[in-house]
């Protein structure tokens, strides 16, 4: 807000004070001049409020408040203008004229408008208890401060030897009420659209009326001139300062002061009592005493309610503490004890020398449930499993959720009870659980704290035993034995080595050719990953691929294989031409298919190395394909982009034939188990069975328009039998072993491959 309004209002007030000083000392000038400063200041205040109203945007409450205040200031300015005109027309000597009725009516309407504006500012105490306390505090404050203003302001006017005009007493009373309502309102006004400082300044206008009342009661008619020229010019100044406070209130936070309000009121009501005690008892004093009694009673009620509210608050705090302690020690999903409480209970048992047995329980293939059925179904399964553990543990154990799909049971002492409880858990899992009727299995590791056992050693032994149970085929329990530690820890350590190997470039690709069984010409390749470990040498894929699946590194490893195969394939195509190499196959795991960015990764790699989509084959097992909607969408997206999909190890699953109806396969690869022994005549029944399966697969592939590849050909006789059954493509050690890129480059460059 421009400062000109503040300076103008203050200037008018100072000028009025200077005039009054000169008038008192010299008596010069008409007394009517005393009435000039207030209406002029009112014009300035109205202009300031109107400009503020135009600038307040989006705040409906604030706009309404300042609009009502502008109307009030305008009406009161008109009132004082009428008084000034009346003073110039009817004042005689140094005696001010009586207030005209029209001016009194306007002034009363102005006070009512201010009260209306203040009442419209919302106060939102939180809850019924706070609302009740607020009403009590405001009643105490109102009565306490009203007693003070009554005794020293209004009562002297009513008991004066010369009666005051009714309109004057009424207006002073209005001013007092306005001041009291403003003070009690602003004490509960928090940060909001109407600034608290501005409300305080508006409330102070009522105190100006108290000054007028004191002057009137003390000096009679002689108090009229100082009232008009010294006290009342402060009202426009306060209004302009209130506008200034509202203008600069953006981003300013105020501090609540309602907590002091009742105590200020008690102090206020004590002053009239002291005055009554010193000056004698008259009827205004009796009113003050009665008011003090009422205030004391209200304060007593307020304290009783405060004590009750404090008790309720303490109860809420205790309940909150208990809830937080429970949440800190229990799992939010299942309600079981969590890892922190599990460690605490185990630590206490070991320190007390009671001994303890730990059953570490891990659901087998839980990720498949989440991936294929969704996380909501997985959460319901975990909750049902937790309830089952409570039932099977009984009073013998404390069930715990360690995290994810890993649970534990903590048993006191005992080396044999662990097996009993573990068997009860496995027996309970023989029946479907959860509302979705899921049949799941679990691997359980058992460890008992021996002499000198520590918290970490018991947990580590249970973890090793649980991994041993998984390695032995899952759905079983295993008790920890010392000889288990080394192989299991080596298996666990393999995950860390995998991470390091990926970072250090220890992986490379070998390529096994796919040949035409008639001409023995190279048709395609299958990319196979190999790990050249710096200490162990070549690590078998059968050892590190499961570790990569378990740790989730299979996604990054698969991305490396795909990128390296496309890069190398592009180089071979550029060097030897499109006829040298028709297809490169890359194995894809279920984890990769569930990666939301898998399809985008494949397309990005092909674009990066400019590898044609029709020459890329992604080879998948049935276990990878049968994984729900996410996988199905990914496979169809890949097929739409021209990428060939091959069903590897075909014939070994339970749904190979029905799978081809939903799976957009272009190639089927006959599993090696149907090729082994297909040429042996010593056991005619077995040989005939293998040939029957191989013949059925090639006929089905022909009927569906699919290419068929026979895997695992290890001798010429097998190649001839398969060729006789109709297979034109084969793969195996007899035809070509997997070889590094350099060796395959030499093969492509030779006349034989051409």
C-alpha positions in Angstrom: 0.0 0.0 0.0 1.3 3.5 -0.8 2.6 5.2 2.3 0.9 8.4 1.4 -2.3 7.3 3.2 -0.3 6.7 6.5 1.5 10.0 6.2 -1.7 11.9 5.4 -3.7 10.4 8.3 -0.8 10.9 10.8 -0.3 14.5 9.5 -3.9 15.4 10.1 -3.7 14.0 13.6 -0.5 15.9 14.4 -2.0 19.1 12.9 -5.1 18.7 15.1 -2.8 18.2 18.2 -0.9 21.4 17.4 -4.1 23.3 16.9 -5.3 22.1 20.3 -2.1 23.1 22.0 -2.3 26.6 20.4 -6.0 26.9 21.3 -5.3 26.0 25.0 -2.5 28.5 25.3 -4.0 31.4 23.4 -7.8 30.6 23.1 -7.5 31.8 19.5 -9.8 30.4 16.8 -13.3 28.9 16.8 -13.9 25.7 18.7 -15.4 24.2 15.6 -11.9 23.7 14.2 -11.5 20.7 16.6 -14.1 18.8 14.5 -12.2 19.1 11.2 -9.4 16.5 11.5 -11.7 13.5 12.1 -13.8 13.6 8.9 -10.8 14.5 6.8 -8.9 11.5 8.3 -12.0 9.4 7.6 -11.9 10.3 3.9 -8.2 9.1 3.9 -9.1 5.9 5.7 -12.0 5.1 3.3 -9.7 5.7 0.3 -7.1 3.4 1.7 -9.6 0.6 2.4 -11.1 0.9 -1.1 -7.7 0.5 -2.7 -6.9 -2.5 -0.5 -10.3 -4.1 -1.5 -9.3 -3.8 -5.1 -6.0 -5.5 -4.5 -7.3 -8.5 -2.4 -7.9 -11.2 -5.0 -9.3 -14.7 -4.4 -9.8 -14.2 -0.6 -13.6 -14.0 -0.3 -13.5 -13.7 3.5 -11.0 -10.9 3.5 -12.8 -9.0 0.7 -16.1 -9.2 2.6 -14.4 -8.0 5.8 -12.8 -5.0 4.2 -15.9 -4.2 2.2 -17.9 -4.0 5.4 -15.2 -2.0 7.1 -15.1 0.4 4.2 -18.9 0.9 4.6 -18.5 1.4 8.3 -15.7 4.0 7.9 -17.8 5.8 5.3 -20.8 6.0 7.6 -18.8 7.2 10.5 -17.0 9.8 8.3 -20.4 11.1 7.4 -21.3 11.2 11.1 -18.3 13.3 12.0 -18.8 15.5 8.9 -22.3 16.3 10.2 -20.9 17.0 13.7 -18.3 19.4 12.1 -21.0 21.2 10.1 -23.1 21.5 13.3 -20.1 22.8 15.2 -19.4 25.6 12.7 -23.1 26.5 12.7 -24.0 26.3 16.4 -20.9 26.4 18.6 -20.8 29.4 21.0 -17.4 30.5 22.5 -15.4 27.5 23.8 -18.5 25.3 24.4 -19.0 22.6 21.8 -22.6 22.0 20.6 -24.6 18.8 21.3 -24.3 16.0 18.9 -27.1 16.1 16.3 -29.4 13.1 16.1 -28.5 12.3 12.5 -24.8 12.2 13.4 -25.6 9.9 16.4 -27.6 7.5 14.2 -24.8 7.4 11.6 -22.2 6.7 14.3 -24.3 3.9 15.8 -24.8 2.4 12.3 -21.0 2.6 11.8 -20.3 0.7 15.0 -22.9 -2.0 14.0 -21.2 -2.3 10.6 -17.8 -2.9 12.4 -19.3 -5.5 14.6 -20.9 -7.2 11.5 -17.5 -7.2 9.8 -15.7 -8.7 12.8 -18.4 -11.4 13.3 -17.9 -12.5 9.7 -14.3 -13.5 10.2 -14.2 -17.3 10.8 -12.6 -19.0 13.7 -12.1 -22.7 13.4 -11.2 -24.4 16.6 -10.3 -28.1 16.2 -12.9 -30.3 17.7 -15.7 -29.8 20.3 -13.4 -29.6 23.3 -11.5 -26.7 21.8 -14.7 -25.0 20.7 -16.1 -25.3 24.3 -12.9 -24.0 25.8 -12.9 -21.1 23.3 -16.4 -20.0 24.2 -15.5 -20.1 27.9 -12.4 -18.1 27.4 -14.2 -15.5 25.3 -16.9 -15.2 27.9 -14.4 -14.7 30.7 -12.4 -12.1 28.6 -15.6 -10.3 27.7 -16.9 -10.0 31.2 -13.5 -9.2 32.7 -12.6 -6.4 30.3 -16.3 -5.2 30.2 -16.1 -4.7 34.0 -13.0 -2.6 33.6 -14.6 -0.4 30.9 -17.8 -0.2 32.8 -16.4 0.9 36.1 -13.9 3.5 34.7 -15.7 4.5 31.5 -19.4 4.1 31.3 -20.5 4.1 35.0 -19.0 7.6 35.7 -21.1 8.9 32.7 -24.3 7.3 34.1 -23.7 8.6 37.6 -22.5 12.0 36.7 -24.3 15.0 38.4 -25.1 16.4 35.0 -26.8 13.7 32.9 -25.1 12.9 29.6 -27.2 12.7 26.4 -28.6 9.3 25.7 -27.1 9.1 22.3 -23.6 9.9 23.7 -23.9 7.2 26.3 -25.3 4.7 23.8 -22.5 5.4 21.3 -19.8 5.0 24.0 -21.4 1.7 25.0 -21.4 0.6 21.3 -17.7 1.5 21.1 -16.9 -0.5 24.2 -18.8 -3.6 23.0 -17.0 -3.3 19.6 -13.7 -3.1 21.4 -14.4 -6.1 23.6 -15.7 -8.3 20.7 -12.6 -7.4 18.6 -10.2 -8.3 21.4 -11.8 -11.6 22.2 -12.1 -12.4 18.5 -8.6 -11.6 17.5 -7.2 -13.7 20.4 -8.5 -16.9 18.6 -7.8 -15.7 15.1 -5.0 -17.7 13.5 -3.2 -17.3 10.2 -5.9 -16.7 7.7 -7.2 -14.2 5.1 -7.7 -11.4 7.7 -4.4 -10.3 9.3 -4.4 -10.5 13.2 -2.5 -7.3 13.5 -5.0 -5.5 11.4 -7.8 -6.9 13.6 -6.0 -5.6 16.7 -5.7 -2.1 15.3 -9.5 -2.2 14.5 -10.2 -3.4 18.0 -8.1 -0.5 19.4 -10.6 2.0 17.9 -13.0 1.0 20.6 -10.5 2.0 23.3 -10.5 5.5 21.8 -14.1 5.6 22.9 -12.9 4.8 26.4 -10.6 7.8 26.3 -13.6 10.0 25.2 -15.6 8.6 28.1 -12.9 9.3 30.6 -12.5 12.9 29.3 -16.2 13.4 29.4 -16.6 12.0 32.9 -13.7 14.0 34.2 -14.2 17.4 32.4 -17.8 17.4 31.4 -18.5 19.6 28.4 -14.9 20.8 28.5 -13.8 17.3 27.6 -15.5 17.6 24.2 -12.8 19.7 22.5 -9.8 17.5 23.5 -11.9 14.4 22.5 -12.5 15.8 19.0 -9.0 17.2 18.4 -6.7 14.9 20.4 -8.3 11.5 20.9 -10.7 10.9 18.0 -8.2 11.8 15.2 -6.4 8.6 16.2 -9.3 6.5 14.8 -8.5 7.1 11.1 -4.8 6.6 11.8 -5.6 3.2 13.3 -7.7 2.2 10.3 -5.0 3.2 7.8 -2.4 1.3 9.9 -4.7 -1.7 9.8 -4.9 -1.5 6.0 -1.1 -1.3 5.9 -0.8 -4.4 8.1 -3.2 -6.4 5.9 -1.3 -5.3 2.8 2.0 -6.6 4.1 0.6 -9.8 5.7 1.4 -12.2 2.8 3.8 -15.0 4.0 3.8 -13.7 7.6 2.9 -16.1 10.3 1.4 -15.0 13.6 1.6 -16.5 17.0 -1.6 -17.5 18.9 -2.1 -15.6 22.2 -5.5 -17.0 23.3 -3.8 -18.9 26.1 -3.3 -15.6 28.0 -6.8 -14.3 27.4 -8.5 -15.6 30.6 -5.7 -14.5 32.8 -5.7 -11.0 31.3 -9.4 -10.8 32.0 -8.9 -11.8 35.7 -6.4 -9.0 36.1 -8.8 -6.6 34.4 -11.6 -7.5 36.8 -9.4 -7.0 39.8 -8.8 -3.3 39.1 -12.5 -2.3 39.7 -12.5 -4.4 42.9 -9.5 -2.5 44.2 -11.2 0.8 43.2 -14.4 -0.3 45.0 -12.4 -1.2 48.1 -10.7 2.1 48.2 -13.5 4.4 47.2 -16.6 3.0 48.8 -19.5 0.8 47.5 -22.1 2.3 45.2 -24.4 0.6 42.7 -21.8 0.6 39.8 -19.4 -1.1 42.3 -22.0 -3.8 43.0 -22.2 -4.5 39.3 -18.4 -4.8 39.2 -18.5 -7.2 42.2 -21.2 -9.3 40.6 -19.2 -9.4 37.4 -16.1 -10.5 39.3 -18.1 -13.4 40.9 -19.3 -14.5 37.5 -15.8 -14.3 36.1 -14.4 -16.4 39.0 -17.1 -19.0 38.5 -16.4 -19.2 34.8 -12.7 -19.5 35.5 -13.4 -22.3 37.8 -15.4 -24.1 35.2 -12.7 -23.5 32.7 -10.1 -25.0 34.9 -12.2 -28.1 35.6 -12.7 -28.6 31.9 -8.9 -28.0 31.3 -8.1 -30.7 33.9 -10.5 -33.1 32.2 -9.1 -32.2 28.8 -5.6 -32.7 30.0 -6.5 -36.2 31.4 -8.0 -37.0 28.0 -5.0 -35.7 26.2 -2.7 -37.8 28.5 -4.8 -40.8 27.7 -4.5 -40.1 24.0 -0.7 -39.6 24.3 -0.4 -42.9 26.2 -2.5 -44.7 23.6 -0.4 -43.1 20.8 2.8 -44.2 22.5 1.5 -47.8 22.9 0.4 -47.8 19.2 3.8 -46.5 18.1 5.6 -49.0 20.2 3.4 -51.8 18.8 4.0 -50.5 15.2 7.8 -50.3 15.8 7.8 -53.9 17.0 5.3 -55.5 14.6 4.8 -55.9 10.8 2.2 -53.6 9.3 0.8 -56.1 6.9 0.6 -59.3 8.9 0.6 -58.0 12.5 3.4 -60.5 13.4 6.5 -59.4 15.3 9.0 -57.8 13.0 12.7 -58.2 12.5 13.6 -55.7 15.2 11.5 -57.4 17.8 12.7 -60.8 16.7 16.3 -59.8 17.2 15.4 -58.3 20.6 13.7 -61.5 21.8 16.4 -63.7 20.6 19.1 -61.5 22.2 17.2 -61.6 25.5 16.9 -65.4 25.4 20.6 -65.9 24.7 21.6 -63.4 27.4 19.4 -65.2 29.9 21.0 -68.5 29.1 17.6 -70.1 28.2 18.8 -71.1 24.7 16.6 -70.8 21.6 15.8 -72.5 18.3 15.1 -70.5 15.2 13.0 -71.7 12.2 13.7 -69.5 9.2 10.8 -70.0 6.7 11.0 -68.8 3.0 8.1 -69.3 0.6 9.2 -71.1 -2.6 8.7 -69.3 -5.8 6.7 -66.5 -4.2 7.8 -64.0 -6.9 5.8 -66.1 -9.4 2.6 -65.4 -7.4 3.3 -61.6 -7.5 4.3 -61.6 -11.2 1.4 -63.8 -12.4 -1.5 -62.9 -10.0 -0.5 -59.4 -8.8 0.8 -58.0 -5.5 -2.6 -57.8 -3.9 -3.0 -61.5 -4.2 0.6 -61.9 -2.9 -0.3 -59.7 0.1 -3.4 -61.8 0.9 -1.2 -64.9 0.7 1.3 -63.5 3.2 -1.5 -62.5 5.6 -3.0 -66.0 5.4 0.5 -67.6 5.9 1.0 -65.4 9.0 -2.3 -66.6 10.4 -1.3 -70.2 9.7 2.0 -69.7 11.5 0.2 -68.4 14.6 -2.0 -71.5 14.7 0.8 -73.9 14.2 3.2 -72.2 16.6 0.7 -72.2 19.4 2.3 -71.4 22.7 5.6 -73.0 21.7 6.9 -70.3 19.4 6.8 -66.6 18.5 5.9 -66.1 14.8 7.8 -63.3 13.0 7.8 -61.7 9.6 11.4 -61.0 8.7 10.6 -59.2 5.5 9.2 -59.9 2.0 8.2 -63.6 1.9 10.6 -64.6 4.7 9.2 -65.6 8.1 10.6 -67.1 11.3 9.5 -68.9 14.4 11.4 -68.4 17.6 11.2 -71.4 20.1 12.5 -71.4 23.6 15.4 -74.0 24.0 14.9 -77.5 22.7 16.8 -79.3 19.9 14.0 -81.6 18.8 10.9 -79.4 19.1 12.1 -77.5 16.0 11.6 -80.4 13.7 8.1 -81.0 15.2 7.0 -77.4 14.6 8.6 -77.4 11.1 6.7 -80.5 10.1 3.5 -79.0 11.3 4.1 -76.0 9.1 4.8 -78.1 6.0 1.8 -80.3 6.7 -0.4 -77.2 6.9 0.9 -76.1 3.5 -0.4 -79.3 1.9 -3.8 -77.6 1.8 -4.5 -74.4 -0.2 -4.4 -71.2 1.8 -5.7 -67.6 1.5 -9.0 -66.6 0.0 -7.6 -67.3 -3.5 -7.0 -71.0 -2.5 -3.3 -71.0 -3.5 -1.1 -74.1 -3.0 2.3 -73.0 -1.9 5.4 -74.6 -0.5 8.2 -73.4 1.9 11.8 -74.2 2.7 12.7 -74.1 6.4 16.1 -73.8 8.0 16.5 -74.8 11.7 19.3 -73.7 14.0 19.6 -74.1 17.7 21.8 -71.8 19.8 24.7 -73.8 21.3 27.2 -72.9 23.9 28.7 -69.5 23.2 26.3 -68.8 20.4 25.7 -65.2 19.5 22.7 -63.5 17.9 24.3 -63.2 14.5 25.7 -66.8 14.5 22.3 -68.3 15.2 20.6 -66.3 12.4 23.4 -67.1 10.0 23.1 -70.8 10.7 19.4 -70.8 10.2 19.9 -68.9 6.9 22.4 -71.5 5.7 20.1 -74.3 6.7 17.2 -72.7 4.8 19.4 -72.3 1.6 20.4 -75.9 2.0 16.7 -76.9 2.0 16.1 -75.0 -1.2 19.1 -76.7 -2.8 17.7 -80.1 -1.9 14.5 -79.5 -3.8 12.5 -77.1 -1.7 9.3 -77.9 0.3 11.4 -79.3 3.2 13.1 -78.5 6.4 16.8 -78.9 7.1 18.6 -78.6 10.5 22.0 -76.8 10.4 25.1 -78.8 10.4 28.6 -77.3 10.4 29.5 -79.0 7.1 26.8 -77.1 5.3 28.4 -73.7 5.8 31.1 -73.8 3.2 29.1 -74.9 0.1 26.1 -72.7 1.0 28.2 -69.6 1.7 30.1 -70.2 -1.6 26.7 -70.3 -3.3 25.7 -67.0 -1.6 29.1 -65.5 -2.4 28.5 -66.3 -6.0 26.0 -63.5 -6.2 28.6 -60.9 -5.2 31.0 -62.4 -7.7 28.4 -62.1 -10.4 28.0 -58.4 -9.7 31.7 -57.9 -9.8 32.0 -60.0 -13.0 29.4 -57.9 -14.8 31.2 -54.7 -13.8 34.6 -56.0 -14.8 33.6 -57.5 -18.2 34.3 -61.1 -17.3 31.4 -62.5 -19.3 31.6 -63.4 -23.0 29.5 -65.1 -25.6 30.0 -68.4 -27.3 28.0 -69.3 -30.4 26.6 -72.8 -31.3 25.7 -73.1 -34.9 22.3 -74.4 -36.2 22.9 -76.4 -39.4 20.9 -77.7 -42.3 20.9 -81.5 -41.7 21.1 -82.2 -45.5 23.8 -79.8 -46.7 25.3 -79.2 -43.3 25.3 -75.5 -44.2 25.3 -73.0 -41.3 21.8 -71.5 -41.0 21.8 -69.8 -37.6 23.4 -69.4 -34.2 22.5 -69.7 -30.6 24.3 -67.2 -28.3 25.5 -68.8 -25.0 26.9 -66.8 -22.2 30.2 -67.9 -20.5 31.9 -66.6 -17.4 35.6 -66.5 -17.3 36.2 -66.1 -13.5 39.6 -64.7 -12.6 40.1 -67.3 -9.9 37.9 -70.3 -10.8 38.3 -70.1 -14.5 35.3 -71.0 -16.6 32.2 -71.3 -14.4 29.5 -73.6 -15.7 26.3 -71.8 -16.7 24.3 -74.4 -14.7 26.0 -72.9 -11.6 25.9 -69.2 -12.2 22.5 -68.8 -14.1 20.4 -69.9 -11.1 22.5 -67.5 -8.9 21.7 -64.7 -11.4 18.0 -65.6 -11.3 18.0 -65.6 -7.5 19.8 -62.2 -7.2 17.9 -60.5 -10.0 21.1 -60.0 -12.0 19.7 -62.1 -14.8 18.1 -59.0 -16.2 21.3 -57.2 -16.5 23.1 -60.3 -17.7 20.4 -60.9 -20.3 20.7 -57.3 -21.5 24.5 -57.8 -22.0 23.9 -61.0 -24.0 21.3 -59.4 -26.2 23.5 -56.3 -26.9 26.7 -58.4 -27.6 24.8 -60.8 -29.9 23.3 -57.9 -31.9 26.7 -56.1 -32.1 28.6 -59.2 -33.3 25.8 -60.3 -35.6 25.8 -56.8 -37.3 29.5 -57.1 -37.9 29.2 -60.6 -39.4 26.3 -59.5 -41.7 28.3 -56.5 -42.9 31.4 -58.6 -43.5 30.0 -61.8 -45.0 26.7 -60.7 -46.4 23.0 -61.6 -45.6 23.3 -65.1 -46.9 26.0 -66.1 -44.4 23.7 -65.9 -41.4 20.0 -66.1 -41.2 19.3 -66.0 -37.5 20.8 -65.5 -34.1 19.0 -66.9 -31.1 19.3 -65.4 -27.6 17.9 -67.0 -24.5 15.4 -65.0 -22.4 14.5 -65.6 -18.8 11.1 -65.1 -17.1 12.7 -62.2 -15.0 13.5 -60.4 -18.2 10.0 -60.8 -19.6 8.6 -59.3 -16.4 10.8 -56.2 -16.7 8.4 -53.4 -17.9 11.2 -52.0 -20.1 12.2 -55.3 -21.8 10.5 -54.7 -25.1 11.9 -51.2 -25.3 15.4 -52.5 -24.5 15.3 -55.1 -27.3 14.2 -52.5 -29.8 16.8 -50.0 -28.6 19.6 -52.5 -28.9 18.6 -53.5 -32.4 18.4 -49.9 -33.5 21.8 -49.1 -31.9 23.5 -51.9 -33.8 21.2 -51.8 -36.9 20.5 -55.4 -36.5 17.4 -56.6 -38.6 14.4 -57.7 -36.5 13.7 -60.7 -38.7 17.1 -62.2 -38.0 16.7 -62.1 -34.2 15.3 -65.1 -32.4 14.4 -64.9 -28.7 14.3 -68.4 -27.2 12.0 -69.0 -24.2 11.2 -72.0 -22.0 7.6 -72.9 -21.1 8.2 -71.8 -17.5 9.1 -68.3 -18.8 6.1 -68.1 -21.1 3.4 -69.3 -18.7 3.6 -66.1 -16.4 0.4 -64.1 -16.9 -0.7 -61.0 -18.8 2.5 -59.0 -18.6 4.5 -61.7 -20.3 1.8 -62.2 -22.9 1.7 -58.5 -23.8 5.5 -58.4 -24.1 5.6 -61.5 -26.4 2.9 -60.2 -28.7 4.7 -56.8 -28.9 7.9 -58.5 -29.9 6.1 -60.6 -32.5 4.4 -57.5 -34.0 7.9 -55.9 -34.5 9.0 -58.9 -36.6 11.1 -60.6 -34.0 11.0 -64.4 -34.1 10.1 -66.3 -30.9 11.2 -69.9 -30.3 9.8 -72.3 -27.7 12.9 -74.1 -26.2 13.0 -77.6 -24.7 9.7 -78.3 -26.4 7.8 -81.4 -25.3 9.0 -81.4 -21.7 6.2 -79.3 -20.2 2.7 -80.2 -19.3 1.0 -77.8 -21.7 3.3 -77.6 -24.7 0.5 -78.2 -27.3 -2.1 -75.8 -25.8 0.6 -73.2 -25.3 1.2 -72.9 -29.0 -2.4 -71.6 -29.5 -1.8 -68.5 -27.4 1.9 -68.1 -27.8 3.1 -66.4 -31.1 5.9 -68.9 -31.7 7.7 -69.2 -35.0 10.1 -72.0 -34.0 9.9 -75.1 -31.8 13.1 -76.8 -30.6 12.7 -80.5 -29.8 14.2 -81.2 -26.4 17.4 -83.2 -26.2 15.7 -85.8 -24.0 13.7 -87.0 -27.1 16.9 -87.1 -29.2 19.0 -89.2 -26.8 18.8 -92.8 -27.9 16.5 -92.2 -30.9 18.9 -94.2 -33.1 19.4 -97.2 -30.7 17.6 -100.4 -31.9 18.6 -102.5 -28.9 15.5 -101.3 -27.0 12.9 -101.1 -29.7 10.1 -99.9 -27.4 12.1 -96.9 -26.1 13.4 -96.1 -29.6 9.9 -96.2 -31.1 8.5 -93.9 -28.3 11.2 -91.3 -28.9 10.7 -91.4 -32.7 6.9 -91.2 -32.2 7.3 -88.0 -30.1 9.8 -86.5 -32.6 7.5 -87.4 -35.5 4.5 -85.8 -33.8 6.4 -82.6 -33.1 7.6 -82.2 -36.7 4.1 -83.0 -38.1 2.5 -80.5 -35.7 5.1 -77.8 -36.6 4.4 -78.4 -40.3 0.7 -78.1 -39.7 1.1 -74.8 -37.8 3.6 -73.4 -40.2 6.5 -73.4 -37.6 10.2 -74.2 -38.1 11.4 -77.2 -36.0 15.0 -77.6 -34.7 16.3 -80.8 -33.1 18.6 -80.1 -30.2 21.3 -82.2 -28.7 22.4 -84.3 -31.7 25.6 -86.1 -30.6 26.2 -88.5 -33.5 25.6 -89.0 -37.2 23.0 -91.8 -36.7 20.8 -89.4 -34.7 21.2 -86.8 -37.4 20.1 -89.3 -40.1 17.1 -90.6 -38.1 15.9 -87.1 -37.5 16.4 -86.1 -41.1 14.4 -89.2 -42.1 11.6 -88.0 -39.8 11.4 -84.7 -41.6 13.8 -82.5 -39.5 15.8 -80.1 -41.7 17.5 -78.1 -38.9 19.6 -79.5 -36.1 21.9 -78.4 -33.3 24.4 -80.4 -31.1 28.0 -81.3 -30.4 28.1 -83.7 -33.3 27.3 -80.9 -35.7 29.3 -78.0 -34.0 30.3 -77.2 -30.5 29.8 -73.8 -29.0 32.7 -71.6 -30.0 34.0 -68.0 -29.3 33.3 -65.2 -31.8 36.8 -65.5 -33.3 36.4 -69.2 -34.1 33.0 -68.6 -35.6 34.4 -65.7 -37.7 36.9 -68.1 -39.2 34.1 -70.7 -39.8 32.0 -68.1 -41.7 35.0 -67.2 -43.8 35.6 -70.8 -44.8 34.1 -72.3 -48.0 32.4 -75.0 -46.0 30.0 -72.6 -44.3 29.2 -71.0 -47.6 
